[in-house]
Amino acid sequence: MQEGDCHFKYESEEWNLQKEELLYKWLGDEHAVIFILTIGQITEIWDDLIDKDKQLSDDHINEVFMHMLTSLPLNPFFDRYKLQLIPVLIVGINAWMDANKLEKKSKNDKVFAYVLRDYILEITNMAVYLLKGREAMKEYSLEIRSFFTKHEPLDIYLEKLK
């Protein structure tokens, strides 16, 4: 896969399969992949609950919260690296919260929000760094950012905020 080369609709079954395949390539560790997928589920449902833009089933909410409170703390990758991962999660969550506030302000603030809302993706780069080192992180960093952010161009994002 070349940088930014994703041909599937965001969150489609094909996109999710490609995401999992790429996570295995980038991370090379099953527990790290499960950790990143779990963080993704948690942050998506959190965003949906705050934005109130998607109908969520009680079963889906319960499943994600069960993973958050049981599977995630028991994940061997998270357990091994939690002291390095938790600070990245803290600043990622804070950036997302700031983005939600900035979306209601000036156009410049909205552009900044467009970037901040995806800061939680740094958890994937950090996981690559922890497992494979700085050179691997540098090698995959732009590919990771591109894959996870190409689904919504800035102009469409800004239009949705109107």
N, C-alpha and C positions, 0 to 999 in steps of 0.2 A: 504494500500500500504506500502510495506516495503521500506526502504531506497534504492534508486537506481533501484527500480522495475518498469521499464517502458518497455513495450513490443511493442510499436508502433513506426513506422517510424517517425523520427523528422519532424514536421510541417505537418504531415498527418492529415486528418480530425479526426481520432481517437485520435491522440496525442493532437490535439487542444481541443477536448472534455475533455480528461483527465486533461489537463492543467487547463481548466476552473473549473472543479470539484475540483481539488486540491487547486486552489486559493480560492474557497469558503470555503473549509475546513480550510486552513491556516489563512485566513483573517476574514471570517464570516461577511463581509460587502460588499454589492453589489457595492457601489460607489468605494470602494478600489479595488475590482476586475476589474471594468471598467477602473480605473486609471492604474493599472498594465498592462492590455491588451492594452490600448492605448499607454503607454510608449513602450511596446513591438513592436507595429506596427510602431511607429515613429523610433525607433532605428534600426529595421530591414530594413526599406526603406532607412534610412540614410546610413547604411552599404552597401546596394545594390547600391546606387548612387555613393558612393566612390569607391567601389571595381569594379563596372561595370561588375559584374559577372552574373547578371540576367537581363532579358528584363523586363522592367516595363511599364505598360500601363499608359497613361496620366490620365485616370480615377482613377487608384489606387493611383498615386502620389497626385492627387487633393484631394481625399478622406482623405488620411492620413494628409495632410497639413491643411485641414479644421478642422479635429479633433484636431490637435495640436493648432490651433489658436482660436478655438471656444469652442469645447466640454471640452477640458482639463481644461482651466481656470475656467469653470463653474462647474466642478465636485466638489460636496460638500466635499468629502474626501480630495482632493487636496487643496481646499480652506481652510479647517480647519487646515491642517498640512503643508502648503506650506513652512513655515519658517524652518521646519525640513527636508522636502523632497528635496528642491532645492539644498542644499549643497551636498546631496548624489548624485543627478543628475549631478552636476558640476564635482565632482571627478570621477564619473563613465564615463562621456563623455571624460574627460581628460585622464583617463586610457585607454579607447578604442583608442583615438588618438595616445597615446604613443605606444600602441600595434601595430598599423598600421606601425609605424616607425620601431619598433623593429623587425618586421617580415622580414625586409630587411637586417638584420645584422647577427651576429654570431648565432650558434646553441643555445648557452646559452640564448641569447637575444630572440630567437624565443620561447624557453620554457617559458620565462618570459611573452612574448606576449600572449601565450596560456592562461595564468591565467588572465592577465590584461584585455583581450578583453571582459571577462564576468563580470567585476567588477560592471557593471550597475545592475546586478542581486541583488546587495545589497539593492536596492530599495524595493524589496519584503521583505527581512528580516526587513528593517526599518519599513515597513508598518505593519508587524506582531507586532513588538515592540510597535508601536504607538497605535495599537488597542487592543492588548492583553497582553502586558508587556514582560519583559525580560525572564521570564520562558518559555513562549510560543515561543519566538524567539529561545531560546536555544533548545527547543524540536523539532522545525521544520527546523532549519537552515540547517542541513546536508541533509535532505530530499529535501529541496528547491534546494540546490546546485546540488545534484545528479540528480534530475529530469531535470534541465535545461542544464546540461553539459555532460551527459553521451552519447549524440548522436555522438560525435566526439572524439575518443581516440587520445591521444597525437601523436602516431606514424602516424596516418592518417593525422592529421593536419600538421605535419612536412613534410610529403610527398607532400602534396598539395602546400607547399611553395617553393618547388624546381623548 
